[in-house]
Every structure is written in structure tokens, then in C-alpha cells.
Amino acid sequence: MIIKSLEHLRSISDKIADKVSEKDCIFLIGEIGVGKTTFTRNFINYLQKKRGVKQTEVLSPTFNLLYEYDIKNLKVMHYDLYRIKNKKELTQLSIFEEGVKSIKIIEWPELVETNLVNRLELYLKHSDKENERELSIKGYGKWKEINKDEL
């Protein structure tokens, strides 16, 4: 799928946000500057607006590793694992700790080895055209049958 504009990316993130529930996990995979944090910002701000919560600034957690957003009775945990260099560091973050009900959005998930049931993987690539991106999607669990044409 070709993402033709920022508005198109926003539309995709809104539609995914409408289908997401607690314990879902979204992996964002792609080069620096391809739109992973922009997707996340749109996603979180859409949920905030939809639930009547003031929209907040959504930054990349590259240096903090994690930003948490409480959106009424919903928690979104936004991870950026770019600086994580080995699986031991990753384990110490306890990202997949049992009992934590939250939507997890993970940028740079390449070191993650887990068989999460409800996982959506978004692969973003730069396109030949400067403002376009290529998007491919792979879903597991409830996301397995996601209709890409609806996005």
C-alpha cells in the first residue's frame, strides 16, 4: 500500500485505533524518519479526542525508552527500542509483564522475541516520491484477517 500524505497516514492510524483493544501490540518497523512516531502521535491523539481527553504532545521516546499515556480507562505504552543493543537490556524493561493491561506500540522491535497473540506489524519504507511511504502489514491473532483495503 502507498501512503500518499500525512493525512492518509492519519486516516490509517485512526482506523487501526478504532479496532484496537487492551493487550494489543503494534510493532512499527522502518528506517529513521519514515513515520513511526508520526503514526503513533496520530494514533494517541485520535484516542484522546475520541475519549474526550485533552490531546497531548506525543514525542519519540528515543532517550526515555517509554512514554505512557492514560486515556481515561485505557493505557497506551509507547516504546522506542532504538538504543537497546541486546536482549538482556530488553528483558530488563519488562515490556510483556503479565497482568499489565495496555496497548503497546513498539518502535524498533527487532530484538523482541515473543509470540504475542494480538499483534499488528506495520512495515514502513521510504518511497521513490519524497512525501510518500510504502506500508505493508502483517497481523496475528485478531489482526490476522485485517482487511488492508479498509485502511
Biotite code that builds the C-alpha atoms (Angstrom):
import biotite.structure as struc

atoms = struc.array([
    struc.Atom([0.000, 0.000, 0.000], chain_id="A", res_id=1, res_name="MET", atom_name="CA", element="C"),
    struc.Atom([1.245, 3.509, -0.775], chain_id="A", res_id=2, res_name="ILE", atom_name="CA", element="C"),
    struc.Atom([0.687, 6.219, 1.848], chain_id="A", res_id=3, res_name="ILE", atom_name="CA", element="C"),
    struc.Atom([0.338, 9.377, -0.204], chain_id="A", res_id=4, res_name="LYS", atom_name="CA", element="C"),
    struc.Atom([0.259, 12.062, 2.519], chain_id="A", res_id=5, res_name="SER", atom_name="CA", element="C"),
    struc.Atom([0.312, 12.810, 6.231], chain_id="A", res_id=6, res_name="LEU", atom_name="CA", element="C"),
    struc.Atom([-3.495, 12.933, 6.104], chain_id="A", res_id=7, res_name="GLU", atom_name="CA", element="C"),
    struc.Atom([-3.557, 9.430, 4.600], chain_id="A", res_id=8, res_name="HIS", atom_name="CA", element="C"),
    struc.Atom([-1.264, 8.177, 7.414], chain_id="A", res_id=9, res_name="LEU", atom_name="CA", element="C"),
    struc.Atom([-3.578, 9.834, 9.955], chain_id="A", res_id=10, res_name="ARG", atom_name="CA", element="C"),
    struc.Atom([-6.566, 8.084, 8.410], chain_id="A", res_id=11, res_name="SER", atom_name="CA", element="C"),
    struc.Atom([-4.798, 4.701, 8.656], chain_id="A", res_id=12, res_name="ILE", atom_name="CA", element="C"),
    struc.Atom([-3.815, 5.265, 12.285], chain_id="A", res_id=13, res_name="SER", atom_name="CA", element="C"),
    struc.Atom([-7.382, 6.351, 13.159], chain_id="A", res_id=14, res_name="ASP", atom_name="CA", element="C"),
    struc.Atom([-8.869, 3.217, 11.600], chain_id="A", res_id=15, res_name="LYS", atom_name="CA", element="C"),
    struc.Atom([-6.407, 0.990, 13.459], chain_id="A", res_id=16, res_name="ILE", atom_name="CA", element="C"),
    struc.Atom([-7.138, 2.867, 16.703], chain_id="A", res_id=17, res_name="ALA", atom_name="CA", element="C"),
    struc.Atom([-10.856, 2.141, 16.210], chain_id="A", res_id=18, res_name="ASP", atom_name="CA", element="C"),
    struc.Atom([-10.089, -1.598, 16.184], chain_id="A", res_id=19, res_name="LYS", atom_name="CA", element="C"),
    struc.Atom([-7.501, -1.747, 18.985], chain_id="A", res_id=20, res_name="VAL", atom_name="CA", element="C"),
    struc.Atom([-8.135, -3.080, 22.480], chain_id="A", res_id=21, res_name="SER", atom_name="CA", element="C"),
    struc.Atom([-6.177, -3.660, 25.665], chain_id="A", res_id=22, res_name="GLU", atom_name="CA", element="C"),
    struc.Atom([-3.358, -6.170, 25.382], chain_id="A", res_id=23, res_name="LYS", atom_name="CA", element="C"),
    struc.Atom([-2.915, -5.471, 21.663], chain_id="A", res_id=24, res_name="ASP", atom_name="CA", element="C"),
    struc.Atom([0.575, -4.733, 20.447], chain_id="A", res_id=25, res_name="CYS", atom_name="CA", element="C"),
    struc.Atom([1.635, -2.728, 17.402], chain_id="A", res_id=26, res_name="ILE", atom_name="CA", element="C"),
    struc.Atom([5.169, -3.124, 16.069], chain_id="A", res_id=27, res_name="PHE", atom_name="CA", element="C"),
    struc.Atom([6.430, -0.249, 13.929], chain_id="A", res_id=28, res_name="LEU", atom_name="CA", element="C"),
    struc.Atom([9.301, -1.273, 11.690], chain_id="A", res_id=29, res_name="ILE", atom_name="CA", element="C"),
    struc.Atom([11.234, 1.000, 9.365], chain_id="A", res_id=30, res_name="GLY", atom_name="CA", element="C"),
    struc.Atom([14.137, 3.374, 8.928], chain_id="A", res_id=31, res_name="GLU", atom_name="CA", element="C"),
    struc.Atom([14.644, 6.629, 10.799], chain_id="A", res_id=32, res_name="ILE", atom_name="CA", element="C"),
    struc.Atom([12.296, 9.323, 9.531], chain_id="A", res_id=33, res_name="GLY", atom_name="CA", element="C"),
    struc.Atom([9.840, 7.001, 7.822], chain_id="A", res_id=34, res_name="VAL", atom_name="CA", element="C"),
    struc.Atom([6.834, 7.950, 10.010], chain_id="A", res_id=35, res_name="GLY", atom_name="CA", element="C"),
    struc.Atom([6.746, 5.579, 13.002], chain_id="A", res_id=36, res_name="LYS", atom_name="CA", element="C"),
    struc.Atom([6.408, 8.343, 15.590], chain_id="A", res_id=37, res_name="THR", atom_name="CA", element="C"),
    struc.Atom([4.021, 10.283, 13.354], chain_id="A", res_id=38, res_name="THR", atom_name="CA", element="C"),
    struc.Atom([1.778, 7.202, 13.187], chain_id="A", res_id=39, res_name="PHE", atom_name="CA", element="C"),
    struc.Atom([1.935, 6.908, 16.987], chain_id="A", res_id=40, res_name="THR", atom_name="CA", element="C"),
    struc.Atom([1.187, 10.611, 17.531], chain_id="A", res_id=41, res_name="ARG", atom_name="CA", element="C"),
    struc.Atom([-1.867, 10.380, 15.279], chain_id="A", res_id=42, res_name="ASN", atom_name="CA", element="C"),
    struc.Atom([-2.981, 7.160, 16.976], chain_id="A", res_id=43, res_name="PHE", atom_name="CA", element="C"),
    struc.Atom([-2.713, 8.528, 20.551], chain_id="A", res_id=44, res_name="ILE", atom_name="CA", element="C"),
    struc.Atom([-4.204, 11.940, 19.733], chain_id="A", res_id=45, res_name="ASN", atom_name="CA", element="C"),
    struc.Atom([-7.126, 10.254, 17.974], chain_id="A", res_id=46, res_name="TYR", atom_name="CA", element="C"),
    struc.Atom([-7.854, 8.071, 21.021], chain_id="A", res_id=47, res_name="LEU", atom_name="CA", element="C"),
    struc.Atom([-7.589, 11.128, 23.290], chain_id="A", res_id=48, res_name="GLN", atom_name="CA", element="C"),
    struc.Atom([-10.026, 13.092, 21.142], chain_id="A", res_id=49, res_name="LYS", atom_name="CA", element="C"),
    struc.Atom([-12.415, 10.145, 20.813], chain_id="A", res_id=50, res_name="LYS", atom_name="CA", element="C"),
    struc.Atom([-12.489, 9.673, 24.604], chain_id="A", res_id=51, res_name="ARG", atom_name="CA", element="C"),
    struc.Atom([-12.817, 13.379, 25.411], chain_id="A", res_id=52, res_name="GLY", atom_name="CA", element="C"),
    struc.Atom([-9.296, 13.790, 26.809], chain_id="A", res_id=53, res_name="VAL", atom_name="CA", element="C"),
    struc.Atom([-7.110, 16.798, 26.058], chain_id="A", res_id=54, res_name="LYS", atom_name="CA", element="C"),
    struc.Atom([-4.685, 15.988, 23.269], chain_id="A", res_id=55, res_name="GLN", atom_name="CA", element="C"),
    struc.Atom([-1.087, 15.923, 24.424], chain_id="A", res_id=56, res_name="THR", atom_name="CA", element="C"),
    struc.Atom([2.207, 16.302, 22.674], chain_id="A", res_id=57, res_name="GLU", atom_name="CA", element="C"),
    struc.Atom([3.464, 12.872, 21.594], chain_id="A", res_id=58, res_name="VAL", atom_name="CA", element="C"),
    struc.Atom([7.228, 12.741, 21.277], chain_id="A", res_id=59, res_name="LEU", atom_name="CA", element="C"),
    struc.Atom([9.575, 9.965, 20.300], chain_id="A", res_id=60, res_name="SER", atom_name="CA", element="C"),
    struc.Atom([10.760, 8.172, 23.446], chain_id="A", res_id=61, res_name="PRO", atom_name="CA", element="C"),
    struc.Atom([14.191, 7.510, 21.934], chain_id="A", res_id=62, res_name="THR", atom_name="CA", element="C"),
    struc.Atom([16.059, 8.717, 25.019], chain_id="A", res_id=63, res_name="PHE", atom_name="CA", element="C"),
    struc.Atom([13.453, 7.785, 27.647], chain_id="A", res_id=64, res_name="ASN", atom_name="CA", element="C"),
    struc.Atom([12.607, 4.428, 26.012], chain_id="A", res_id=65, res_name="LEU", atom_name="CA", element="C"),
    struc.Atom([8.971, 4.732, 27.147], chain_id="A", res_id=66, res_name="LEU", atom_name="CA", element="C"),
    struc.Atom([6.175, 7.278, 27.365], chain_id="A", res_id=67, res_name="TYR", atom_name="CA", element="C"),
    struc.Atom([2.875, 6.249, 28.942], chain_id="A", res_id=68, res_name="GLU", atom_name="CA", element="C"),
    struc.Atom([-0.476, 7.797, 28.105], chain_id="A", res_id=69, res_name="TYR", atom_name="CA", element="C"),
    struc.Atom([-3.522, 7.320, 30.326], chain_id="A", res_id=70, res_name="ASP", atom_name="CA", element="C"),
    struc.Atom([-6.601, 7.922, 28.211], chain_id="A", res_id=71, res_name="ILE", atom_name="CA", element="C"),
    struc.Atom([-9.476, 7.532, 30.660], chain_id="A", res_id=72, res_name="LYS", atom_name="CA", element="C"),
    struc.Atom([-9.625, 3.779, 31.324], chain_id="A", res_id=73, res_name="ASN", atom_name="CA", element="C"),
    struc.Atom([-7.120, 2.953, 28.585], chain_id="A", res_id=74, res_name="LEU", atom_name="CA", element="C"),
    struc.Atom([-3.331, 2.937, 28.866], chain_id="A", res_id=75, res_name="LYS", atom_name="CA", element="C"),
    struc.Atom([-1.042, 3.263, 25.856], chain_id="A", res_id=76, res_name="VAL", atom_name="CA", element="C"),
    struc.Atom([2.630, 2.470, 26.308], chain_id="A", res_id=77, res_name="MET", atom_name="CA", element="C"),
    struc.Atom([4.857, 3.871, 23.561], chain_id="A", res_id=78, res_name="HIS", atom_name="CA", element="C"),
    struc.Atom([8.301, 2.270, 23.439], chain_id="A", res_id=79, res_name="TYR", atom_name="CA", element="C"),
    struc.Atom([11.267, 3.189, 21.272], chain_id="A", res_id=80, res_name="ASP", atom_name="CA", element="C"),
    struc.Atom([13.869, 0.416, 21.380], chain_id="A", res_id=81, res_name="LEU", atom_name="CA", element="C"),
    struc.Atom([16.343, 2.068, 19.003], chain_id="A", res_id=82, res_name="TYR", atom_name="CA", element="C"),
    struc.Atom([19.036, 2.355, 21.703], chain_id="A", res_id=83, res_name="ARG", atom_name="CA", element="C"),
    struc.Atom([18.543, -1.192, 23.032], chain_id="A", res_id=84, res_name="ILE", atom_name="CA", element="C"),
    struc.Atom([21.514, -3.243, 21.871], chain_id="A", res_id=85, res_name="LYS", atom_name="CA", element="C"),
    struc.Atom([20.889, -6.715, 23.292], chain_id="A", res_id=86, res_name="ASN", atom_name="CA", element="C"),
    struc.Atom([18.154, -8.998, 24.579], chain_id="A", res_id=87, res_name="LYS", atom_name="CA", element="C"),
    struc.Atom([19.318, -8.672, 28.207], chain_id="A", res_id=88, res_name="LYS", atom_name="CA", element="C"),
    struc.Atom([18.587, -4.922, 28.148], chain_id="A", res_id=89, res_name="GLU", atom_name="CA", element="C"),
    struc.Atom([15.231, -5.664, 26.574], chain_id="A", res_id=90, res_name="LEU", atom_name="CA", element="C"),
    struc.Atom([14.327, -8.176, 29.284], chain_id="A", res_id=91, res_name="THR", atom_name="CA", element="C"),
    struc.Atom([15.002, -5.592, 31.985], chain_id="A", res_id=92, res_name="GLN", atom_name="CA", element="C"),
    struc.Atom([12.267, -3.360, 30.552], chain_id="A", res_id=93, res_name="LEU", atom_name="CA", element="C"),
    struc.Atom([9.561, -5.945, 31.408], chain_id="A", res_id=94, res_name="SER", atom_name="CA", element="C"),
    struc.Atom([7.533, -4.877, 28.391], chain_id="A", res_id=95, res_name="ILE", atom_name="CA", element="C"),
    struc.Atom([5.436, -8.028, 28.326], chain_id="A", res_id=96, res_name="PHE", atom_name="CA", element="C"),
    struc.Atom([4.920, -8.449, 32.058], chain_id="A", res_id=97, res_name="GLU", atom_name="CA", element="C"),
    struc.Atom([1.780, -10.414, 32.829], chain_id="A", res_id=98, res_name="GLU", atom_name="CA", element="C"),
    struc.Atom([-1.193, -8.555, 34.222], chain_id="A", res_id=99, res_name="GLY", atom_name="CA", element="C"),
    struc.Atom([-0.422, -5.190, 32.628], chain_id="A", res_id=100, res_name="VAL", atom_name="CA", element="C"),
    struc.Atom([-3.423, -4.176, 30.566], chain_id="A", res_id=101, res_name="LYS", atom_name="CA", element="C"),
    struc.Atom([-2.241, -1.720, 27.967], chain_id="A", res_id=102, res_name="SER", atom_name="CA", element="C"),
    struc.Atom([-1.875, -1.141, 24.287], chain_id="A", res_id=103, res_name="ILE", atom_name="CA", element="C"),
    struc.Atom([1.795, -1.364, 23.425], chain_id="A", res_id=104, res_name="LYS", atom_name="CA", element="C"),
    struc.Atom([3.258, 0.493, 20.482], chain_id="A", res_id=105, res_name="ILE", atom_name="CA", element="C"),
    struc.Atom([6.854, -0.509, 19.890], chain_id="A", res_id=106, res_name="ILE", atom_name="CA", element="C"),
    struc.Atom([9.219, 1.242, 17.516], chain_id="A", res_id=107, res_name="GLU", atom_name="CA", element="C"),
    struc.Atom([12.346, -0.732, 16.565], chain_id="A", res_id=108, res_name="TRP", atom_name="CA", element="C"),
    struc.Atom([11.037, -4.133, 17.827], chain_id="A", res_id=109, res_name="PRO", atom_name="CA", element="C"),
    struc.Atom([13.693, -6.186, 16.023], chain_id="A", res_id=110, res_name="GLU", atom_name="CA", element="C"),
    struc.Atom([15.105, -7.683, 19.260], chain_id="A", res_id=111, res_name="LEU", atom_name="CA", element="C"),
    struc.Atom([11.677, -8.644, 20.605], chain_id="A", res_id=112, res_name="VAL", atom_name="CA", element="C"),
    struc.Atom([11.123, -12.389, 20.632], chain_id="A", res_id=113, res_name="GLU", atom_name="CA", element="C"),
    struc.Atom([7.579, -13.059, 21.673], chain_id="A", res_id=114, res_name="THR", atom_name="CA", element="C"),
    struc.Atom([4.534, -14.855, 20.410], chain_id="A", res_id=115, res_name="ASN", atom_name="CA", element="C"),
    struc.Atom([2.014, -12.186, 21.305], chain_id="A", res_id=116, res_name="LEU", atom_name="CA", element="C"),
    struc.Atom([-1.449, -13.307, 20.356], chain_id="A", res_id=117, res_name="VAL", atom_name="CA", element="C"),
    struc.Atom([-2.859, -9.995, 19.107], chain_id="A", res_id=118, res_name="ASN", atom_name="CA", element="C"),
    struc.Atom([-0.009, -8.297, 17.277], chain_id="A", res_id=119, res_name="ARG", atom_name="CA", element="C"),
    struc.Atom([-0.039, -5.968, 14.304], chain_id="A", res_id=120, res_name="LEU", atom_name="CA", element="C"),
    struc.Atom([3.210, -5.321, 12.464], chain_id="A", res_id=121, res_name="GLU", atom_name="CA", element="C"),
    struc.Atom([3.468, -2.226, 10.276], chain_id="A", res_id=122, res_name="LEU", atom_name="CA", element="C"),
    struc.Atom([6.441, -2.081, 7.909], chain_id="A", res_id=123, res_name="TYR", atom_name="CA", element="C"),
    struc.Atom([7.109, 1.433, 6.624], chain_id="A", res_id=124, res_name="LEU", atom_name="CA", element="C"),
    struc.Atom([9.562, 2.246, 3.840], chain_id="A", res_id=125, res_name="LYS", atom_name="CA", element="C"),
    struc.Atom([10.590, 5.417, 2.054], chain_id="A", res_id=126, res_name="HIS", atom_name="CA", element="C"),
    struc.Atom([9.152, 5.610, -1.434], chain_id="A", res_id=127, res_name="SER", atom_name="CA", element="C"),
    struc.Atom([10.689, 6.965, -4.627], chain_id="A", res_id=128, res_name="ASP", atom_name="CA", element="C"),
    struc.Atom([8.497, 10.047, -4.108], chain_id="A", res_id=129, res_name="LYS", atom_name="CA", element="C"),
    struc.Atom([9.638, 12.237, -1.215], chain_id="A", res_id=130, res_name="GLU", atom_name="CA", element="C"),
    struc.Atom([6.318, 12.554, 0.631], chain_id="A", res_id=131, res_name="ASN", atom_name="CA", element="C"),
    struc.Atom([5.064, 9.020, 0.067], chain_id="A", res_id=132, res_name="GLU", atom_name="CA", element="C"),
    struc.Atom([5.701, 5.882, 2.088], chain_id="A", res_id=133, res_name="ARG", atom_name="CA", element="C"),
    struc.Atom([5.223, 2.204, 1.360], chain_id="A", res_id=134, res_name="GLU", atom_name="CA", element="C"),
    struc.Atom([3.281, 0.290, 4.009], chain_id="A", res_id=135, res_name="LEU", atom_name="CA", element="C"),
    struc.Atom([2.944, -3.440, 4.394], chain_id="A", res_id=136, res_name="SER", atom_name="CA", element="C"),
    struc.Atom([1.018, -5.055, 7.219], chain_id="A", res_id=137, res_name="ILE", atom_name="CA", element="C"),
    struc.Atom([1.189, -8.418, 8.922], chain_id="A", res_id=138, res_name="LYS", atom_name="CA", element="C"),
    struc.Atom([-1.321, -9.387, 11.599], chain_id="A", res_id=139, res_name="GLY", atom_name="CA", element="C"),
    struc.Atom([-1.526, -12.112, 14.223], chain_id="A", res_id=140, res_name="TYR", atom_name="CA", element="C"),
    struc.Atom([-4.463, -13.227, 16.362], chain_id="A", res_id=141, res_name="GLY", atom_name="CA", element="C"),
    struc.Atom([-7.433, -10.896, 15.897], chain_id="A", res_id=142, res_name="LYS", atom_name="CA", element="C"),
    struc.Atom([-5.330, -8.851, 13.444], chain_id="A", res_id=143, res_name="TRP", atom_name="CA", element="C"),
    struc.Atom([-4.662, -11.813, 11.153], chain_id="A", res_id=144, res_name="LYS", atom_name="CA", element="C"),
    struc.Atom([-7.658, -11.073, 8.959], chain_id="A", res_id=145, res_name="GLU", atom_name="CA", element="C"),
    struc.Atom([-7.230, -7.285, 8.815], chain_id="A", res_id=146, res_name="ILE", atom_name="CA", element="C"),
    struc.Atom([-8.528, -6.001, 5.511], chain_id="A", res_id=147, res_name="ASN", atom_name="CA", element="C"),
    struc.Atom([-5.828, -3.687, 4.184], chain_id="A", res_id=148, res_name="LYS", atom_name="CA", element="C"),
    struc.Atom([-8.329, -2.233, 1.691], chain_id="A", res_id=149, res_name="ASP", atom_name="CA", element="C"),
    struc.Atom([-10.317, -0.769, 4.612], chain_id="A", res_id=150, res_name="GLU", atom_name="CA", element="C"),
    struc.Atom([-7.322, 1.299, 5.669], chain_id="A", res_id=151, res_name="LEU", atom_name="CA", element="C"),
])
